[in-house]
Amino acid sequence: MKSRLFLFVLLIALLLAVPVSAQDNPPPDAPTDDEINAVAKNMYCPVCENVPLDVCPTLACEQWRAQIRELLAEGATEQEVYDYFVLHYGDRVLAEPPRTGLNWLIYIVPPVVILAGIVALYFALRNWRKPVAAAPQSQAEKSGEPEDEYMARLEEELAKRN
């Protein structure tokens, strides 16, 4: 009985003495999750529309984040990671399109439209506040007499009919 108790205590001691490693510790030079998310936040999910890569829970995004981890571990810079994904998947993966070709319109047109709207609003408000000047009346109109001969004759004809 003592031997069984001794073996039991020895077995428990051995189990407690063995270091438990549930997860592999990453190498010290491996990129952290924060470094990966710093790159991923500037990219979009390949499956979902307009969802940043750093917050998307899809399997595709997990694979892309793993790919980013591998590229950063190999020593690639942020720009090299972006270039890799653009080469394989196109410009649509980037949160900010590159400033080349027709993409410049994205950066130029909105400020120009806003500026034109401000100018149009300024002129509209300026004209709206100005009172419209009434046409000046001639001396003949003020006294009730028609201005010219034709008007005088017309007034006479109208007076005869009534």
C-alpha positions in Angstrom: 0.0 0.0 0.0 2.8 2.3 0.8 4.4 1.7 -2.5 1.2 2.6 -4.4 0.9 5.8 -2.4 4.6 6.5 -3.1 4.1 5.9 -6.8 1.0 8.1 -6.9 2.8 11.0 -5.1 5.8 10.5 -7.4 3.5 10.6 -10.5 1.8 13.8 -9.3 5.2 15.4 -8.6 6.5 14.5 -12.0 3.4 15.9 -13.7 3.8 19.2 -11.8 7.5 19.4 -12.5 7.2 19.1 -16.3 6.7 22.5 -17.8 3.5 22.9 -19.6 3.6 24.6 -22.9 0.1 25.1 -24.4 1.4 27.5 -27.0 4.6 27.9 -28.7 6.4 31.1 -27.7 7.2 33.2 -30.8 10.8 34.0 -31.5 11.9 37.3 -30.0 12.3 39.0 -33.4 8.7 37.9 -34.6 6.3 40.8 -35.3 3.8 41.5 -32.7 0.0 41.6 -33.2 0.1 45.4 -33.0 2.7 45.6 -35.8 0.6 43.3 -37.9 -2.6 45.3 -37.2 -0.7 48.6 -38.0 -0.2 47.3 -41.5 -3.6 45.5 -41.8 -5.6 48.6 -40.9 -4.5 50.2 -44.1 -5.9 47.3 -46.2 -9.3 46.0 -46.9 -10.8 42.5 -46.6 -10.8 40.5 -49.9 -14.2 39.0 -49.1 -16.2 41.7 -47.3 -16.7 45.2 -48.8 -15.2 48.2 -47.0 -14.1 46.2 -43.9 -10.6 46.9 -42.7 -8.3 43.8 -42.6 -7.4 44.3 -39.0 -11.0 43.8 -37.7 -12.4 41.4 -40.2 -13.1 37.9 -38.7 -13.2 35.9 -41.9 -10.8 33.0 -42.7 -9.4 34.9 -45.7 -8.4 37.8 -43.4 -6.8 35.5 -40.9 -4.7 34.0 -43.7 -3.8 37.5 -45.0 -2.7 38.5 -41.5 -0.6 35.4 -41.3 0.9 36.3 -44.6 1.7 39.8 -43.3 3.3 38.2 -40.2 5.5 36.0 -42.4 6.5 39.0 -44.6 7.4 41.1 -41.6 9.3 38.3 -40.0 11.3 38.0 -43.2 12.3 41.6 -42.8 9.9 43.3 -45.2 8.9 46.9 -44.6 5.4 48.2 -44.5 5.6 49.4 -48.1 7.0 46.1 -49.3 4.0 44.3 -47.7 1.6 46.7 -49.4 3.5 46.2 -52.7 3.2 42.4 -52.3 -0.5 42.5 -51.9 -1.1 45.0 -54.7 1.0 42.9 -57.0 -1.1 39.8 -56.2 -4.6 41.3 -55.6 -4.6 44.8 -57.2 -5.1 48.3 -55.8 -8.5 47.4 -54.3 -6.8 45.9 -51.2 -5.4 49.3 -50.2 -7.4 51.6 -47.9 -5.9 54.6 -49.7 -5.5 54.3 -53.5 -2.1 55.1 -54.9 -1.8 58.7 -56.2 -1.1 57.8 -59.8 -3.0 58.0 -63.1 -6.7 58.7 -62.8 -6.6 58.1 -59.0 -5.5 61.8 -58.7 -9.1 62.8 -59.5 -10.1 61.3 -56.1 -7.8 63.8 -54.4 -8.5 66.8 -56.6 -12.2 66.7 -57.5 -13.8 66.8 -54.0 -11.9 69.9 -52.8 -12.6 71.7 -56.1 -16.4 70.8 -55.9 -16.5 72.0 -52.3 -14.7 75.3 -53.1 -17.1 75.9 -56.1 -20.1 75.2 -53.8 -18.8 77.7 -51.3 -18.3 80.4 -54.0 -21.8 79.7 -55.4 -23.3 79.9 -51.9 -21.5 83.2 -51.2 -22.8 84.8 -54.4 -26.3 83.5 -53.8 -26.4 84.8 -50.3 -25.0 88.1 -51.4 -27.6 88.6 -54.1 -30.4 87.4 -51.8 -29.7 90.0 -49.2 -29.6 92.9 -51.7 -33.0 94.5 -52.2 -34.1 94.8 -55.8 -34.3 98.4 -56.8 -37.6 99.5 -58.3 -37.6 101.0 -61.7 -37.7 104.8 -61.5 -41.1 106.4 -62.4 -41.2 109.3 -64.8 -42.9 112.5 -63.9 -45.8 111.8 -66.3 -46.5 108.5 -64.6 -46.5 110.0 -61.1 -49.1 112.6 -62.2 -51.3 109.9 -63.9 -50.6 111.1 -67.4 -49.4 108.6 -70.0 -45.8 109.0 -71.1 -46.2 109.0 -74.9 -48.8 109.8 -77.5 -49.6 106.1 -78.1 -50.4 105.5 -74.5 -52.5 108.7 -74.4 -54.6 107.6 -77.3 -55.0 104.1 -75.8 -56.2 105.6 -72.5 -58.8 107.7 -74.5 -60.1 104.7 -76.4 -60.5 102.7 -73.2 -62.3 105.6 -71.5 -64.8 105.9 -74.4 -65.7 102.2 -74.2 -66.7 102.4 -70.5 
